[in-house]
Amino acid sequence: MPNEALTVQLLQWIGDKPRGYAETMDAWRTSCPRLSIFEDAMSAGLIERVSGARLADAQIRVTEAGRQHLRAPETVA
């Protein structure tokens, strides 16, 4: 995966408990097409958005694939 170290940082930052969607977007959104860490992790199925009653209530969490990605021996930490 491109930008592996940043992907690992994102997965570790979200951690074991979901983070708020707005908080995650504030921390990880970028307009740089070369640093689409959040979007790449979503596309790869490493993280997912869990809907809430409103967008402000939505959460981002690491998927099982994301947890496996963190445990992979070739993962750069």
C-alpha positions in Angstrom: 0.0 0.0 0.0 1.4 3.5 -0.8 2.5 5.6 2.1 2.5 2.5 4.4 3.9 4.3 7.4 1.1 6.9 7.3 -1.5 4.2 6.9 -0.2 2.4 10.0 -0.3 5.7 11.9 -3.9 6.2 10.9 -4.9 2.7 12.0 -3.0 3.1 15.3 -4.5 6.6 15.8 -8.1 5.3 15.4 -7.1 2.4 17.7 -9.4 0.1 19.5 -12.3 2.5 19.9 -14.1 4.4 17.1 -13.2 8.0 16.5 -15.7 10.6 15.5 -16.0 11.2 11.7 -15.6 15.0 12.1 -12.5 14.5 14.3 -11.0 12.0 11.8 -11.7 14.4 8.9 -10.1 17.3 10.8 -7.0 15.2 11.5 -6.6 13.2 8.2 -8.3 14.9 5.3 -6.0 16.3 2.7 -6.4 18.0 -0.7 -3.1 16.6 -1.8 -3.7 13.7 -4.3 -0.4 12.1 -3.3 -1.4 11.8 0.4 -4.8 10.3 0.3 -4.2 8.2 3.4 -7.8 8.2 4.7 -9.3 7.5 1.3 -6.8 4.8 0.5 -7.5 3.0 3.8 -11.3 3.3 3.2 -10.9 1.8 -0.3 -8.7 -1.0 1.0 -11.3 -1.9 3.6 -8.9 -1.1 6.5 -11.3 1.4 8.1 -15.1 1.9 7.8 -17.6 4.6 8.6 -20.4 3.7 10.9 -23.4 5.9 10.3 -25.1 7.8 13.1 -28.4 9.6 13.3 -26.6 12.6 11.8 -23.2 12.9 10.1 -21.9 14.5 13.2 -22.7 11.2 15.0 -20.9 9.0 12.5 -17.8 7.1 13.7 -14.7 5.7 12.0 -13.4 2.4 13.1 -10.7 -0.1 12.1 -12.0 -3.2 10.4 -10.8 -6.7 10.9 -8.8 -6.3 7.7 -7.2 -3.2 9.3 -6.3 -5.1 12.5 -4.8 -7.9 10.4 -2.8 -5.2 8.4 -1.4 -3.9 11.7 -0.4 -7.4 12.8 1.3 -8.3 9.4 5.1 -8.8 9.8 5.9 -6.5 6.9 3.9 -3.6 8.4 6.1 -0.6 8.9 5.5 1.0 12.3 
